[in-house]
């Protein structure tokens, strides 16, 4: 067993008949130690279960969703495991890594960086799509059926990962995702520093661009709060709505008056997302 496949249990907490467990391991892709959290429903003690990946947003880590979303009760009912990776490499102390909330630590944007000094460590795309899945499949009773969801920066990640890998995920959904990062301040700052000036490379991590290119026909399910203070400047769901309509791409975009960008919003609708995922995770192939 390689170093990245060796797990150290950090904590274990019983929840709705299942377990919330945190594990530490060395990541080859990121060249540092990483921690992830997994919820194993009670059905995992009897056999293999499907899995939903959850990608969190800026400033978050592997714990935010598990502690705030209230997803365990419905996940236990449906028999779905949930894995929450961290949002960036940790413990590196690269120059400028901790200077701002929207770049560096806690802001990996689920891409593979190309510019130094980020390119050696900030390879979250490879970590989330290749390395961590292989670790999870080795150690836990999952059945190979996967879906993906996320919030804000993590919603961006969920959409991009699904659109770039047709057929990989049985379902994809997002809460308040950054849908067009190459055209908004959060994405422009991150992409310039991580990826450099290559416009073609940047478009590979932009959901609107991927839909326009016809990269996948994956149906998209998105919830957006209308009281979200990032709605107009950073999120711009109308851009994804327009490109999906132009290219006849399946999209369900629900707008919710009064809801903001917080986990109060996510907790209000996470059960509906889990049921959406379960319907597709358990569907006959």
TADA-V845988 format. One record per residue. N is the residue number from 0. SS is DSSP state (helix for helix, strand for strand, loop for the rest). OMEGA is omega in radians with two decimals (none if undefined). D_CENTER is the distance of its C-alpha to the mean C-alpha in whole Angstrom. Layout:
BEGIN
N;SS;OMEGA;D_CENTER
N;SS;OMEGA;D_CENTER
END
This chain:
BEGIN
0;loop;-3.11;27
1;loop;-3.12;25
2;helix;-3.09;24
3;helix;-3.13;20
4;helix;3.11;21
5;loop;-3.07;23
6;loop;3.02;21
7;strand;3.14;23
8;strand;3.13;22
9;strand;3.13;22
10;strand;3.10;22
11;strand;-3.09;22
12;strand;3.11;23
13;strand;-3.13;24
14;strand;3.10;22
15;loop;3.10;24
16;loop;3.10;25
17;strand;-3.07;22
18;strand;2.90;21
19;strand;-3.09;18
20;strand;3.06;18
21;strand;-3.13;17
22;strand;3.04;18
23;strand;3.06;19
24;strand;3.06;19
25;strand;3.11;20
26;strand;3.04;18
27;loop;-3.09;20
28;loop;-3.07;17
29;loop;3.14;17
30;loop;3.08;20
31;strand;3.04;20
32;strand;3.13;19
33;strand;3.05;16
34;strand;3.02;15
35;strand;3.11;12
36;strand;3.10;13
37;strand;2.93;14
38;strand;3.10;15
39;strand;-3.13;18
40;loop;-3.12;20
41;helix;3.14;24
42;helix;-3.14;24
43;helix;3.08;22
44;helix;-3.11;26
45;loop;-3.09;27
46;loop;-3.08;25
47;loop;-3.05;22
48;strand;3.04;19
49;strand;-2.96;16
50;strand;2.96;13
51;strand;3.01;10
52;strand;3.03;6
53;strand;3.12;5
54;strand;-3.07;2
55;loop;-3.03;6
56;loop;-3.12;8
57;loop;3.12;11
58;loop;-3.10;13
59;loop;3.00;11
60;loop;-3.07;11
61;loop;-3.02;11
62;loop;-2.98;13
63;helix;-3.10;12
64;helix;-3.08;11
65;helix;-3.07;13
66;helix;-2.96;16
67;helix;-3.00;16
68;loop;-3.11;14
69;loop;-3.04;17
70;loop;-2.95;15
71;helix;-3.09;17
72;helix;-3.13;20
73;helix;3.09;19
74;helix;3.09;17
75;helix;3.11;20
76;helix;-3.06;22
77;helix;-3.12;20
78;loop;-3.12;20
79;strand;2.98;16
80;strand;3.11;15
81;strand;3.07;11
82;strand;3.10;10
83;strand;3.01;8
84;loop;2.95;8
85;loop;-3.05;9
86;loop;3.10;8
87;loop;2.94;12
88;loop;-3.13;15
89;loop;3.01;17
90;loop;-3.07;21
91;loop;-3.10;22
92;loop;3.04;24
93;loop;-3.14;24
94;loop;3.11;26
95;loop;-3.03;24
96;loop;-3.06;21
97;loop;-3.02;21
98;loop;-3.10;23
99;strand;-3.06;21
100;loop;-3.00;18
101;loop;3.05;16
102;strand;3.14;17
103;strand;-3.06;17
104;loop;-3.11;16
105;loop;-3.05;13
106;strand;-3.08;12
107;loop;3.07;11
108;loop;3.01;9
109;loop;3.10;8
110;loop;3.01;11
111;strand;-3.11;14
112;loop;3.13;17
113;loop;-3.11;21
114;loop;3.03;23
115;loop;0.00;24
116;loop;-3.00;24
117;helix;-2.98;20
118;helix;-3.14;20
119;helix;-3.00;21
120;loop;-3.02;18
121;loop;-3.13;15
122;strand;-3.06;14
123;helix;3.11;10
124;helix;3.11;10
125;helix;-3.12;13
126;helix;-3.05;12
127;helix;-3.10;8
128;helix;-3.04;10
129;helix;-2.96;14
130;helix;-3.10;15
131;helix;3.05;13
132;helix;3.14;13
133;helix;3.09;16
134;helix;-3.12;17
135;helix;-3.14;15
136;helix;-3.13;18
137;helix;-2.94;21
138;helix;-2.99;21
139;loop;-3.06;19
140;loop;3.08;21
141;strand;-2.97;18
142;strand;3.11;20
143;strand;3.07;18
144;strand;-3.04;16
145;strand;2.95;12
146;strand;-3.06;10
147;strand;3.11;7
148;strand;3.13;6
149;strand;-3.03;4
150;strand;3.02;7
151;loop;3.03;9
152;helix;3.10;8
153;helix;3.01;4
154;helix;2.99;6
155;helix;-3.13;7
156;helix;-3.12;5
157;helix;3.14;5
158;helix;-3.10;8
159;helix;-3.14;9
160;helix;-3.13;8
161;helix;-3.11;10
162;helix;-3.13;13
163;helix;-3.09;14
164;loop;-3.10;14
165;loop;3.11;16
166;loop;-3.11;17
167;loop;-3.04;14
168;loop;3.14;12
169;loop;3.13;15
170;loop;3.02;13
171;strand;3.05;10
172;strand;-3.11;10
173;strand;2.99;9
174;strand;3.04;10
175;loop;-3.08;12
176;loop;2.94;10
177;loop;-2.96;12
178;loop;-3.05;13
179;loop;-2.98;16
180;helix;-3.12;15
181;helix;-3.09;18
182;helix;3.14;20
183;loop;-3.01;19
184;helix;3.14;20
185;helix;-3.08;16
186;helix;-3.12;16
187;helix;3.12;19
188;helix;-3.10;20
189;helix;-3.06;17
190;helix;3.11;17
191;helix;-3.09;21
192;helix;-3.12;21
193;helix;-2.94;18
194;helix;-3.11;19
195;loop;-2.99;23
196;loop;-3.09;25
197;loop;-3.09;24
198;helix;3.13;23
199;helix;3.11;22
200;helix;3.13;20
201;helix;-3.10;18
202;helix;3.11;18
203;loop;3.14;16
204;loop;-3.12;13
205;loop;-3.05;14
206;helix;3.13;13
207;helix;3.14;17
208;helix;-3.14;18
209;helix;3.07;17
210;helix;-3.14;18
211;helix;3.13;21
212;loop;-3.11;22
213;loop;-3.07;21
214;loop;-3.09;19
215;loop;3.02;18
216;loop;-3.12;19
217;loop;3.04;16
218;loop;-3.10;16
219;strand;-3.14;14
220;strand;-3.00;14
221;strand;2.97;13
222;strand;-3.13;15
223;strand;3.06;16
224;strand;-3.11;18
225;loop;3.07;22
226;loop;3.13;22
227;loop;-3.08;19
228;loop;3.07;21
229;loop;-2.97;18
230;helix;-2.99;19
231;helix;-3.04;22
232;helix;-2.94;21
233;helix;-2.93;17
234;helix;3.01;16
235;loop;-3.13;19
236;helix;3.13;17
237;helix;3.11;21
238;helix;3.08;20
239;helix;3.11;18
240;helix;-3.12;20
241;helix;-3.10;23
242;helix;3.08;22
243;helix;3.10;21
244;helix;-3.13;24
245;helix;-3.05;26
246;loop;3.08;25
247;loop;3.14;25
248;loop;-3.10;21
249;loop;-3.12;20
250;strand;2.92;18
251;strand;-3.14;18
252;strand;-3.10;18
253;strand;3.10;19
254;strand;-3.03;20
255;strand;3.13;21
256;loop;3.04;24
257;loop;-3.10;24
258;loop;-3.09;21
259;loop;-3.04;19
260;loop;-2.95;16
261;loop;3.07;16
262;helix;2.96;15
263;helix;3.08;18
264;helix;-3.12;17
265;helix;-3.11;14
266;helix;-3.12;16
267;helix;-3.02;19
268;helix;-3.08;17
269;helix;3.14;14
270;helix;3.11;17
271;helix;3.09;17
272;helix;3.14;14
273;helix;3.11;14
274;helix;3.05;18
275;helix;3.13;16
276;helix;-3.10;14
277;helix;3.14;17
278;helix;-3.10;20
279;helix;3.10;18
280;helix;-3.12;17
281;loop;-3.14;21
282;loop;3.09;22
283;loop;-3.11;25
284;loop;none;24
END
